[in-house]
């Protein structure tokens, strides 16, 4: 799959060095796969969740959340956010980008 927004990830790991290895591993795993559906993706990333039209990944042992929009047809993943748990729990990202109604 192709990643759109890789610079978001790099900027994040430059600010929070403890995320660098986990984010680089995520990138490598994404680029080596071509899943057809969220169920296929979850075979690799068991804790990934579909949230509206987004996918939420646990990063660095569930210390951070990576929010993406995944298009299985075009084989692209667009990075939206890397969030701490506190930011993730605020849920504004759901309304703004993931078309969730809460």
N, C-alpha and C positions, 0 to 999 in steps of 0.2 A: 504494500500500500504506500501511497505517497502522502507525505506530511506537509500541510500548509501551516505556516506559523511557527516554524522551528525556532525563529529568533526569540519568540516569547519564552520558550523553554531555556534557551541559552542565557537570556537576561536573568531569568529566575535563578538558575544555578550559580550565576556569577554573584548574585546578591545573597543567596542561601546555599553556601557550598555543600552542606550536608545532603542536598538533593541531587547533586551532579551525577553520581554513579547511577542512581535509580532512574533519573530522566534519560540518561544516555542508553541504559539498558532497555527502557521503554521504546526509545527511537529505533534501536536495532531490531527489536522484536517486531515492531509495526512494519518496518521496511522489508522484513523477511517473510511476510505473510500476505495472503490475498483472500481474506475471509469473504464469504458470500452473505452472511447474516450475523446478527448479534449472538445467536446461539453458537456459531462457529468461533467467534471472537472469545466468548466466555469459556471455551475449552482451553484457551491459552491464558486468559486473564479471568480467573474464576470469580474474583470479587468485582469485576466491572458491572456497572448497572446502567440500563437504559433509563434515562430521566427525560421525559418528553421526547424531543428530537435530538437529545444529546446523549453522550456516553460519559459516565464518571468512572475514573480509574483511581485506585488507591496507589499512592506513591510513597516510597520509603517506609515500608512496613505500616502503612495506613496512617502516617503522620501528616500527609498532604493529600489533596485531591486534585486530579487533572481532569478538566472538563473539556470535551471535544464535541464536534459535530462530525459524525461518521457517515460517509456515503458509500455504501457497499457496491452500488452500481458503477460509480466512477473510480472506485478504489482509492478514495481520498479521506484523510482525517484532518480536519481543521482544528487547530489548537485554539481554545478560547481563553482558558484561565488555568493557572496553578494556584490553589488556595490552601490556606491553613484550615484546620477544622473549624475554627471560630468563623472565618469568612464563609466557609461552605455552609455552616449552620444558619447564617443570615438569610440565605435563600434568594437574595435579589438576583443572582445569576440565573436562577430557574425562570423567573418571569422575563428577564431581559433577553435571553438568548435561546432558551430551550422550549419556549412555548408551553410552559407548565401553568396550570391554573390551580392555585392553592388558596 
